[in-house]
Amino acid sequence: MLNNKLAGLVLGILLFSPLAVMAKGAEFKFESFVIGVSGVDELATVVVSLHGVDLPLIVNGDTEIRSGGDEIDIEDLSIDDFVKVDAFFSAEGIVAEEISVLDERGEQFRLSGRLTGNTELDGNTFLELLGLEVRVDDSANITRRNVGSGNSVPASELVAGDEVNVRGLFENDELLATHIHVGSREQGGIELEGEVSDLTDGSFKLNLSSGGKLVVVFDENTEISGELADGILVELEGRFAENLSILAFELVVDEDGDGDADDDNRRKGRGRGNGNGNGNGNGNGNGNSDDNSDNDADSDDGESLVVSREAKLKADGTDVSGKAEVKYQEEGSELEQEVEVEIEDALADTDYSILVFFVGSDTGIDFGTLTTDEFGSAKAEFKTDADDDDEQDLTALLAEGSDVRDISVIQILLDGDLVVEGEL
């Protein structure tokens, strides 16, 4: 039975939505935990929890449910699965267009909760969690929210009271951890885009492509890229508030009016890219073409030419996507160089490896790791003249006698296995 918050949320959405013009098309995205599944494929409901609000999602014959790149049946969804949802509003309620399980499902167990103990014995760490004992050895991948890169957190530093997500295997009648993430996952974040109207100092109405309208609230904590005004397109990240409005974490304005806000103001801070240094960034993985492209940008004041090449990162059988871009500019006898790598729709809070191949070599160079955020996105930037905390030194990573013009292939790996790749 729907609780009062849920009923109010659905009613509020329907009241804001002119039902006659509702159309399919993912209008918002979010990540959350599954708390209920009922029905069969053609007429089913998946209930997720968004900041204390139980939200039912309509699942119909057009809904795609995926795990690890493969399509699965609704019966294969489990309570406590951490999922990414693409959804749209309809006269009947909120319809799930795609549900993707973000956790790896190959592990035999998954536990979430607060640690109650930590014991060292014979080179192993034994964690107490939910009344169970979990063994941690040197092979475990341990990350802590907003701190360091993969495997940078020693198991000995985990203490009672830490909130953890643990995945692992049954081995010799023991629970052996393979992945541990310290810090609670953020739930209920959603992504929306639409046109602004009725703008005030702290709110506006967001007019969706389907014809629906939602109230968006922003404050001094909201990151705003561009200038808000009535009639412009914005992309936002935020969450449902209890009063049925959307509390915006980030607003990105489409300043040039081409229908894409991200090309005007690139979002920052959603993932971490770690090579030989630590960097922060986000990955939206939107390439403009399946083909490689060379883009030349001439300057009016006589500066040298900037040349860039871009390739999409993709592979069959996976939802993960991304892009890689190399840029170079001759400044006298110096060559300024840059490499950017982005991925999205990957596993959340997970370390991926960047492997770069150069012309004439079958051996790739390790460019470090991409650590995805809770949205499964990440970005890494490498420059020969790195002068920003978000940028990493490219010079030490380049193959001897080579530069970015010699890069042929960039691959993204998970535990040594290819996830996506692109040819430049």
GUBA-503183 format. One line per field, with one value per residue (C-alpha): residue in three letters; chain; x, z, y. Coordinates in Angstrom, 3 decimals. Layout:
N
residuo = [Ala_...] .
cadena = [A_...] .
east = [X_...] .
up = [Z_...] .
north = [Y_...] .
// end
This chain:
424
residuo = [Met_Leu_Asn_Asn_Lys_Leu_Ala_Gly_Leu_Val_Leu_Gly_Ile_Leu_Leu_Phe_Ser_Pro_Leu_Ala_Val_Met_Ala_Lys_Gly_Ala_Glu_Phe_Lys_Phe_Glu_Ser_Phe_Val_Ile_Gly_Val_Ser_Gly_Val_Asp_Glu_Leu_Ala_Thr_Val_Val_Val_Ser_Leu_His_Gly_Val_Asp_Leu_Pro_Leu_Ile_Val_Asn_Gly_Asp_Thr_Glu_Ile_Arg_Ser_Gly_Gly_Asp_Glu_Ile_Asp_Ile_Glu_Asp_Leu_Ser_Ile_Asp_Asp_Phe_Val_Lys_Val_Asp_Ala_Phe_Phe_Ser_Ala_Glu_Gly_Ile_Val_Ala_Glu_Glu_Ile_Ser_Val_Leu_Asp_Glu_Arg_Gly_Glu_Gln_Phe_Arg_Leu_Ser_Gly_Arg_Leu_Thr_Gly_Asn_Thr_Glu_Leu_Asp_Gly_Asn_Thr_Phe_Leu_Glu_Leu_Leu_Gly_Leu_Glu_Val_Arg_Val_Asp_Asp_Ser_Ala_Asn_Ile_Thr_Arg_Arg_Asn_Val_Gly_Ser_Gly_Asn_Ser_Val_Pro_Ala_Ser_Glu_Leu_Val_Ala_Gly_Asp_Glu_Val_Asn_Val_Arg_Gly_Leu_Phe_Glu_Asn_Asp_Glu_Leu_Leu_Ala_Thr_His_Ile_His_Val_Gly_Ser_Arg_Glu_Gln_Gly_Gly_Ile_Glu_Leu_Glu_Gly_Glu_Val_Ser_Asp_Leu_Thr_Asp_Gly_Ser_Phe_Lys_Leu_Asn_Leu_Ser_Ser_Gly_Gly_Lys_Leu_Val_Val_Val_Phe_Asp_Glu_Asn_Thr_Glu_Ile_Ser_Gly_Glu_Leu_Ala_Asp_Gly_Ile_Leu_Val_Glu_Leu_Glu_Gly_Arg_Phe_Ala_Glu_Asn_Leu_Ser_Ile_Leu_Ala_Phe_Glu_Leu_Val_Val_Asp_Glu_Asp_Gly_Asp_Gly_Asp_Ala_Asp_Asp_Asp_Asn_Arg_Arg_Lys_Gly_Arg_Gly_Arg_Gly_Asn_Gly_Asn_Gly_Asn_Gly_Asn_Gly_Asn_Gly_Asn_Gly_Asn_Gly_Asn_Ser_Asp_Asp_Asn_Ser_Asp_Asn_Asp_Ala_Asp_Ser_Asp_Asp_Gly_Glu_Ser_Leu_Val_Val_Ser_Arg_Glu_Ala_Lys_Leu_Lys_Ala_Asp_Gly_Thr_Asp_Val_Ser_Gly_Lys_Ala_Glu_Val_Lys_Tyr_Gln_Glu_Glu_Gly_Ser_Glu_Leu_Glu_Gln_Glu_Val_Glu_Val_Glu_Ile_Glu_Asp_Ala_Leu_Ala_Asp_Thr_Asp_Tyr_Ser_Ile_Leu_Val_Phe_Phe_Val_Gly_Ser_Asp_Thr_Gly_Ile_Asp_Phe_Gly_Thr_Leu_Thr_Thr_Asp_Glu_Phe_Gly_Ser_Ala_Lys_Ala_Glu_Phe_Lys_Thr_Asp_Ala_Asp_Asp_Asp_Asp_Glu_Gln_Asp_Leu_Thr_Ala_Leu_Leu_Ala_Glu_Gly_Ser_Asp_Val_Arg_Asp_Ile_Ser_Val_Ile_Gln_Ile_Leu_Leu_Asp_Gly_Asp_Leu_Val_Val_Glu_Gly_Glu_Leu] .
cadena = [A_A_A_A_A_A_A_A_A_A_A_A_A_A_A_A_A_A_A_A_A_A_A_A_A_A_A_A_A_A_A_A_A_A_A_A_A_A_A_A_A_A_A_A_A_A_A_A_A_A_A_A_A_A_A_A_A_A_A_A_A_A_A_A_A_A_A_A_A_A_A_A_A_A_A_A_A_A_A_A_A_A_A_A_A_A_A_A_A_A_A_A_A_A_A_A_A_A_A_A_A_A_A_A_A_A_A_A_A_A_A_A_A_A_A_A_A_A_A_A_A_A_A_A_A_A_A_A_A_A_A_A_A_A_A_A_A_A_A_A_A_A_A_A_A_A_A_A_A_A_A_A_A_A_A_A_A_A_A_A_A_A_A_A_A_A_A_A_A_A_A_A_A_A_A_A_A_A_A_A_A_A_A_A_A_A_A_A_A_A_A_A_A_A_A_A_A_A_A_A_A_A_A_A_A_A_A_A_A_A_A_A_A_A_A_A_A_A_A_A_A_A_A_A_A_A_A_A_A_A_A_A_A_A_A_A_A_A_A_A_A_A_A_A_A_A_A_A_A_A_A_A_A_A_A_A_A_A_A_A_A_A_A_A_A_A_A_A_A_A_A_A_A_A_A_A_A_A_A_A_A_A_A_A_A_A_A_A_A_A_A_A_A_A_A_A_A_A_A_A_A_A_A_A_A_A_A_A_A_A_A_A_A_A_A_A_A_A_A_A_A_A_A_A_A_A_A_A_A_A_A_A_A_A_A_A_A_A_A_A_A_A_A_A_A_A_A_A_A_A_A_A_A_A_A_A_A_A_A_A_A_A_A_A_A_A_A_A_A_A_A_A_A_A_A_A_A_A_A_A_A_A_A_A_A_A_A_A_A_A_A_A_A_A_A_A_A_A_A_A_A_A_A_A_A_A_A_A_A_A_A_A_A_A_A_A_A_A_A_A_A_A_A_A] .
east = [0.000_1.328_2.240_1.103_4.351_4.187_0.568_1.268_4.280_2.393_-0.600_1.672_3.364_0.038_-1.372_1.652_1.470_-0.896_-1.780_-2.920_0.584_2.545_5.079_7.711_11.280_13.528_12.911_14.854_17.469_18.419_20.155_18.605_17.960_15.154_12.788_9.998_9.178_5.769_3.939_5.205_7.072_4.138_2.494_4.808_5.908_9.371_9.467_12.587_13.382_14.255_15.267_12.542_9.941_8.764_8.477_6.666_7.888_5.657_7.398_5.827_6.766_8.992_11.039_14.588_16.137_19.891_22.728_26.337_25.244_22.844_19.068_17.426_13.849_12.127_12.179_15.970_15.791_16.442_15.632_18.574_19.876_21.451_20.025_20.122_16.702_15.759_12.093_9.385_6.066_2.765_-0.925_-0.651_2.414_6.179_7.234_10.667_12.243_15.406_16.574_20.277_21.749_24.947_26.421_28.411_26.280_29.032_29.861_28.180_27.277_26.715_26.440_25.758_25.858_28.054_31.176_31.161_34.737_38.110_40.675_44.147_45.303_48.047_48.178_44.423_41.831_38.536_35.636_32.505_29.389_25.733_26.808_29.014_32.784_34.269_37.891_39.890_43.236_45.608_43.572_40.529_39.722_39.015_37.822_36.612_34.217_36.110_39.481_42.218_42.052_41.393_43.260_44.572_42.662_44.320_41.917_43.578_42.180_38.571_37.037_33.855_31.141_32.266_29.381_30.441_29.235_30.958_30.870_32.681_32.838_32.308_35.689_36.477_33.364_34.428_33.125_36.027_35.658_36.590_35.290_34.717_33.457_33.505_30.772_27.071_25.873_23.939_20.404_17.709_19.807_17.907_18.774_16.275_16.257_13.650_12.799_12.754_9.667_8.387_11.932_12.271_15.247_15.080_12.854_11.437_9.177_10.856_8.826_9.532_9.499_6.425_4.480_4.776_5.968_7.880_8.914_12.694_14.206_17.803_19.885_23.424_24.563_23.402_26.199_24.978_26.846_25.575_22.853_19.312_16.474_12.942_12.764_16.199_17.015_18.697_19.983_19.861_20.878_18.962_16.513_12.867_12.044_9.264_7.106_7.169_9.506_13.002_15.932_18.702_22.316_23.555_22.071_23.749_22.455_22.292_23.832_24.192_20.672_21.727_19.742_22.823_23.899_26.933_28.804_28.615_29.441_31.107_30.011_32.657_33.191_31.225_34.063_37.754_40.453_43.670_46.816_50.149_48.341_44.869_42.253_38.543_36.100_33.019_32.305_29.238_30.613_28.859_30.830_29.530_30.229_31.180_33.990_37.272_37.349_39.990_38.908_41.079_40.616_42.357_42.952_42.413_45.519_48.077_48.355_49.261_46.738_45.045_44.312_42.080_40.980_38.097_36.783_33.870_34.668_32.283_31.952_29.255_27.355_27.830_25.939_29.219_30.120_32.532_34.893_38.573_40.051_43.621_44.696_47.987_49.274_52.713_54.142_57.480_59.649_57.298_54.306_51.475_49.539_46.386_44.448_40.919_39.104_35.485_33.093_29.473_26.885_29.618_29.504_29.248_32.201_34.459_38.048_38.622_42.062_43.112_45.374_46.834_48.436_50.836_51.460_54.031_53.600_51.437_52.047_49.757_50.870_49.040_47.593_46.243_42.658_39.252_37.218_33.544_31.156_27.749_26.372_28.893_30.674_34.290_36.749_40.547_42.556_46.264_48.344_52.001_51.539_49.242_48.645_45.305_44.417_42.048_44.863_47.579_51.103_51.114_54.844_55.881_53.226_54.044_55.924_59.574_59.968_56.198_53.541_49.735_49.709_50.983_48.169_46.232_43.870_42.558_41.005_39.091_39.553_37.969_40.083_42.135_39.143_38.255_35.131_35.195_37.750_38.151_40.493_41.959] .
up = [0.000_-0.886_2.036_2.293_0.921_-2.069_-2.807_-2.514_-4.810_-7.566_-7.202_-7.324_-10.496_-12.191_-11.179_-12.702_-15.893_-18.806_-19.434_-23.017_-24.170_-22.203_-24.377_-23.861_-23.401_-20.355_-18.471_-15.328_-14.027_-10.531_-8.521_-5.567_-3.857_-4.840_-1.921_-3.682_-6.847_-7.857_-10.968_-14.242_-17.207_-19.023_-15.928_-12.968_-10.343_-8.949_-5.794_-4.964_-2.031_-2.631_0.565_2.578_-0.198_-1.536_-5.290_-7.452_-11.011_-13.707_-15.636_-18.968_-22.123_-23.298_-20.105_-20.426_-17.318_-17.523_-15.426_-16.588_-20.087_-20.430_-20.456_-17.535_-16.478_-13.701_-11.648_-11.565_-9.722_-6.011_-2.939_-2.105_-5.691_-6.338_-9.650_-12.102_-13.464_-16.601_-16.277_-17.647_-16.425_-17.744_-16.928_-14.940_-12.943_-13.382_-16.054_-16.026_-19.470_-18.359_-15.073_-14.820_-11.901_-10.981_-8.633_-9.988_-9.623_-9.890_-6.213_-3.918_-1.176_-0.594_2.838_3.840_7.338_10.141_11.226_14.804_14.962_13.245_14.165_12.674_12.530_10.468_7.845_7.407_8.659_9.996_9.966_12.050_10.170_10.842_13.221_10.572_10.186_6.832_5.955_4.078_2.436_0.232_-2.913_-1.683_-3.475_-0.768_-1.454_0.776_-0.424_-1.536_-0.327_-2.502_-5.199_-5.321_-2.802_-1.128_2.076_4.213_5.845_9.162_8.966_8.949_12.378_14.243_13.208_9.557_7.112_4.480_1.384_1.085_-1.845_-1.958_-2.317_-0.186_0.124_2.392_4.479_4.935_3.660_1.661_0.705_-2.846_-2.811_0.148_-0.149_2.983_3.162_2.486_-1.069_-1.991_-3.046_-4.866_-7.131_-10.350_-13.652_-15.571_-18.370_-19.474_-20.035_-17.216_-16.453_-13.502_-12.241_-8.745_-6.425_-5.195_-7.512_-10.994_-12.903_-15.122_-18.268_-19.437_-23.046_-22.298_-21.224_-17.494_-15.031_-11.794_-9.232_-8.811_-5.692_-5.521_-2.846_-2.025_-2.040_-5.620_-8.206_-11.131_-14.461_-16.631_-16.021_-15.268_-17.141_-18.273_-21.566_-21.485_-21.361_-18.248_-17.174_-13.470_-10.878_-7.633_-5.598_-4.691_-1.629_0.767_-0.532_-3.982_-5.492_-6.819_-4.731_-7.243_-6.477_-9.847_-12.683_-16.095_-18.555_-22.331_-23.126_-26.898_-27.391_-29.233_-26.921_-25.132_-21.918_-21.323_-24.317_-22.815_-19.198_-18.489_-15.176_-12.563_-9.457_-10.153_-10.307_-9.677_-12.230_-10.700_-12.714_-11.204_-9.380_-7.941_-9.908_-9.735_-12.577_-14.118_-17.096_-19.260_-22.113_-24.934_-28.160_-31.166_-33.690_-34.020_-36.283_-35.213_-35.749_-36.187_-35.034_-35.799_-33.955_-35.391_-33.252_-34.436_-32.686_-34.460_-31.878_-33.171_-34.274_-31.721_-33.165_-31.485_-32.226_-30.513_-30.395_-28.667_-26.153_-26.581_-26.858_-27.524_-24.583_-22.122_-21.046_-20.330_-22.782_-22.949_-25.059_-25.410_-26.788_-27.536_-28.212_-29.156_-29.947_-31.126_-29.174_-30.778_-30.136_-27.460_-28.000_-25.511_-25.229_-23.527_-23.124_-21.689_-20.905_-19.738_-18.993_-17.850_-17.021_-15.381_-11.976_-9.169_-6.827_-8.846_-10.086_-13.829_-15.478_-18.424_-20.962_-23.834_-26.968_-29.263_-32.960_-33.536_-30.132_-28.995_-25.336_-23.649_-21.124_-17.802_-17.384_-13.910_-12.771_-13.182_-9.979_-10.723_-8.554_-7.323_-10.809_-12.477_-14.145_-14.103_-15.988_-16.081_-17.629_-18.472_-19.636_-20.309_-18.620_-15.824_-13.397_-11.866_-9.151_-11.629_-14.160_-14.115_-15.547_-19.017_-19.734_-17.539_-19.092_-22.767_-24.531_-25.157_-28.351_-28.784_-28.245_-28.245_-32.067_-31.856_-29.627_-31.534_-29.060_-25.565_-23.509_-20.224_-18.194_-15.074_-13.178_-16.344_-18.623_-21.475_-20.864_-23.688_-26.180_-28.899_-31.862_-32.523] .
north = [0.000_3.416_5.612_9.235_10.638_8.339_9.118_12.829_12.571_10.770_13.095_16.139_14.919_14.266_17.634_19.355_17.281_17.992_14.376_14.806_15.663_13.077_11.288_8.667_9.878_9.607_12.848_12.113_9.726_8.692_5.984_4.212_0.887_-1.468_-2.076_-3.956_-5.903_-7.203_-8.388_-9.849_-8.399_-6.814_-5.331_-4.925_-2.441_-1.818_0.295_2.305_4.558_8.226_10.012_8.341_8.512_5.137_5.648_3.041_2.660_1.215_-1.546_-2.477_-4.349_-1.500_-1.290_-2.588_-4.143_-4.740_-6.096_-6.154_-5.162_-8.099_-7.811_-9.612_-10.385_-8.490_-11.699_-11.348_-8.002_-8.345_-6.306_-4.010_-4.004_-0.600_0.573_3.451_4.384_6.315_7.266_9.538_10.878_9.491_9.735_6.503_7.543_7.275_4.784_3.161_3.281_1.491_-0.023_-0.896_-2.811_-0.961_-3.552_-6.458_-9.558_-12.128_-11.828_-14.300_-11.829_-8.141_-6.526_-2.919_-1.464_-0.160_-2.001_-3.231_-4.507_-4.918_-7.605_-8.286_-11.926_-13.623_-10.868_-10.751_-8.306_-9.617_-7.168_-7.586_-6.487_-7.319_-10.071_-11.713_-11.974_-10.921_-11.663_-9.014_-9.788_-7.763_-8.458_-6.524_-3.267_-0.664_2.869_5.660_8.338_11.465_10.157_8.721_6.095_2.398_0.236_3.384_2.656_-0.049_-2.468_-1.681_1.873_0.672_1.211_0.416_2.833_3.107_2.791_0.255_-1.561_-4.946_-7.373_-10.669_-14.437_-17.519_-19.222_-22.182_-21.506_-17.875_-14.570_-13.069_-9.399_-8.418_-4.822_-2.500_1.042_3.193_5.819_5.641_5.808_8.903_8.044_9.878_12.074_12.774_14.433_16.558_19.084_21.577_25.223_27.784_29.858_31.930_32.524_34.036_34.534_30.938_28.903_28.443_26.100_23.536_22.875_19.332_18.173_16.061_19.143_18.502_21.126_20.761_23.377_23.636_25.196_26.449_28.201_29.313_25.666_25.102_25.148_27.263_27.386_30.233_32.819_31.709_33.424_32.656_30.805_29.167_25.457_24.086_20.710_19.958_17.433_17.295_15.274_15.180_17.273_16.403_19.258_17.589_20.175_19.419_20.622_21.414_20.500_21.755_23.830_24.063_26.679_26.195_29.571_29.178_27.809_24.642_22.378_21.015_22.700_20.488_21.878_25.373_24.590_21.271_19.765_19.247_17.188_14.010_11.513_11.119_10.409_9.116_8.495_9.426_12.215_12.686_14.589_15.262_15.450_13.953_11.773_12.170_10.063_11.912_11.694_13.575_10.847_7.240_8.383_9.894_13.632_16.339_19.784_22.782_26.070_29.146_32.200_35.752_37.039_34.866_32.087_28.634_26.052_23.746_20.308_17.740_14.198_12.447_8.890_7.234_4.503_1.598_-2.173_-4.733_-6.176_-3.310_-0.193_1.602_4.350_7.225_9.266_9.999_13.199_14.254_17.845_19.433_22.905_23.954_26.887_27.671_24.640_23.328_21.035_21.508_18.249_17.044_13.781_13.542_10.292_10.072_7.219_6.988_4.323_2.259_0.560_3.103_3.734_1.420_1.643_1.270_1.197_3.379_1.665_3.729_2.269_4.114_3.546_0.800_-0.841_-3.745_-2.909_-0.425_2.174_2.322_5.831_5.056_4.657_6.200_5.994_6.413_8.353_7.207_7.875_5.562_8.492_9.641_11.807_12.101_14.947_14.746_17.730_18.434_21.815_20.652_23.506_22.578_20.095_18.418_17.874_15.247_15.389_13.829_14.095_11.159_8.904_9.355_6.566_7.383_9.382_9.699_12.341_12.384_12.405_8.813_7.531_4.877_3.169_3.918_1.135_1.077_-2.106_-3.587_-6.106_-6.633_-7.249_-4.909_-2.821_-0.246_1.067_3.660_4.059_7.488] .
// end
